[in-house]
Amino acid sequence: MDVSEAIQKRANIRKWKPASVEKEKIEKVLEAGRRAPSWGNVQPWRFIVIQDRGKIAELAKAAGGQPQVAAAPVLILCCGLTEAFSRKMHRESLKQLIEAGVMNWPDEVLDNRVLGSDLTAPYRLGEQVMMIRAGEQIMISIAYMTLEAFNQDLGSCWVGAISPRDAREIMNLPDALFVHDFFLLGYPDENPKPRPRKELSKIAFWEKYE
Ligand SMILES: Cc1cc2nc3c(=O)[nH]c(=O)nc-3n(C[C@H](O)[C@H](O)[C@H](O)COP(=O)(O)O)c2cc1C
């Protein structure tokens, strides 16, 4: 499918057929998440695929009982590595880019200029900023997954209204991981029209804002 077509036609799905989703399709969706871009290529996302009905029902409570969660055939718990933007992990990701020939920074530039600047190194601004930055990257990967799900004739639902703390407890996750969103997959049992959007002229401007 054409990317433009997927962008125009995809819609958030909240009604599912009971059919389970083929593993190959779930893998295609995860692969789209894997290919998403991220700051410094840190790839902070970690995805936990859940199909166990009991676990999904428990997690639905962490989403305030939203009915489409409990009914979803697949729930992907979209998590992040707490330390992804630590100096050490950010440096490792950048080193990989340097080794791949993307940049040719000598260590002196990497350590002093890039990892030594508040603009380019989130760890310098503290843990809260590191987590916000990691969360942003996870959302990019979910956006990619929404399009691949559509391409696989699957419906998807992005669920951000959750208690990450409750979800962590239910899943007994280690401190190294934080929960950011739920991402639901299944065969759609509805065919919604594209939802309304603001006119392009209200949100995009040429040369100056007016
Ligand atoms: C970050 C984020 C969080 C969202 N959280 C929820 C949610 O908790 N429950 C839900 O039903 N939809 C949720 N949505 C879906 C939006 O409501 C939906 O994308 C929006 O209304 C536009 O509709 P569309 O995706 O069909 O174009 C979320 C979407 C995003 C991007």
The ligand as an SDF file (V2000), in Angstrom:
LIG
                    3D

 31 33  0  0  0  0  0  0  0  0999 V2000
   -0.8440    9.8570   22.3310 C   0  0  0  0  0  0  0  0  0  0  0  0
   -2.2200    9.3560   22.0240 C   0  0  0  0  0  0  0  0  0  0  0  0
   -3.0020    8.8660   23.0360 C   0  0  0  0  0  0  0  0  0  0  0  0
   -4.2710    8.3560   22.7710 C   0  0  0  0  0  0  0  0  0  0  0  0
   -4.9860    7.7840   23.7770 N   0  0  0  0  0  0  0  0  0  0  0  0
   -6.1840    7.2320   23.5000 C   0  0  0  0  0  0  0  0  0  0  0  0
   -6.9000    6.5430   24.5180 C   0  0  0  0  0  0  0  0  0  0  0  0
   -6.4690    6.4510   25.6540 O   0  0  0  0  0  0  0  0  0  0  0  0
   -8.0900    5.9880   24.1770 N   0  0  0  0  0  0  0  0  0  0  0  0
   -8.5920    6.0370   22.9110 C   0  0  0  0  0  0  0  0  0  0  0  0
   -9.6720    5.4990   22.6760 O   0  0  0  0  0  0  0  0  0  0  0  0
   -7.9270    6.6800   21.9230 N   0  0  0  0  0  0  0  0  0  0  0  0
   -6.7430    7.2650   22.1790 C   0  0  0  0  0  0  0  0  0  0  0  0
   -6.0290    7.8740   21.1760 N   0  0  0  0  0  0  0  0  0  0  0  0
   -6.5930    7.9350   19.8150 C   0  0  0  0  0  0  0  0  0  0  0  0
   -7.0930    9.3390   19.4730 C   0  0  0  0  0  0  0  0  0  0  0  0
   -8.2750    9.6180   20.1800 O   0  0  0  0  0  0  0  0  0  0  0  0
   -7.2820    9.4350   17.9620 C   0  0  0  0  0  0  0  0  0  0  0  0
   -6.0600    9.2100   17.3230 O   0  0  0  0  0  0  0  0  0  0  0  0
   -7.8550   10.8020   17.5380 C   0  0  0  0  0  0  0  0  0  0  0  0
   -9.1480   10.9840   18.0500 O   0  0  0  0  0  0  0  0  0  0  0  0
   -7.8950   10.9620   16.0400 C   0  0  0  0  0  0  0  0  0  0  0  0
   -8.5890    9.8940   15.4640 O   0  0  0  0  0  0  0  0  0  0  0  0
   -7.9220    8.9680   14.3590 P   0  0  0  0  0  0  0  0  0  0  0  0
   -6.6750    8.3510   14.9500 O   0  0  0  0  0  0  0  0  0  0  0  0
   -8.9530    7.9340   14.0430 O   0  0  0  0  0  0  0  0  0  0  0  0
   -7.5900    9.8230   13.1890 O   0  0  0  0  0  0  0  0  0  0  0  0
   -4.7730    8.3900   21.4350 C   0  0  0  0  0  0  0  0  0  0  0  0
   -3.9690    8.9140   20.4290 C   0  0  0  0  0  0  0  0  0  0  0  0
   -2.7040    9.3680   20.6920 C   0  0  0  0  0  0  0  0  0  0  0  0
   -1.8400    9.8700   19.5610 C   0  0  0  0  0  0  0  0  0  0  0  0
  1  2  1  0
  2  3  1  0
  2 30  2  0
  3  4  2  0
  4  5  1  0
  4 28  1  0
  5  6  2  0
  6  7  1  0
  6 13  1  0
  7  8  2  0
  7  9  1  0
  9 10  1  0
 10 11  2  0
 10 12  1  0
 12 13  2  0
 13 14  1  0
 14 15  1  0
 14 28  1  0
 15 16  1  0
 16 17  1  0
 16 18  1  0
 18 19  1  0
 18 20  1  0
 20 21  1  0
 20 22  1  0
 22 23  1  0
 23 24  1  0
 24 25  2  0
 24 26  1  0
 24 27  1  0
 28 29  2  0
 29 30  1  0
 30 31  1  0
M  END
$$$$
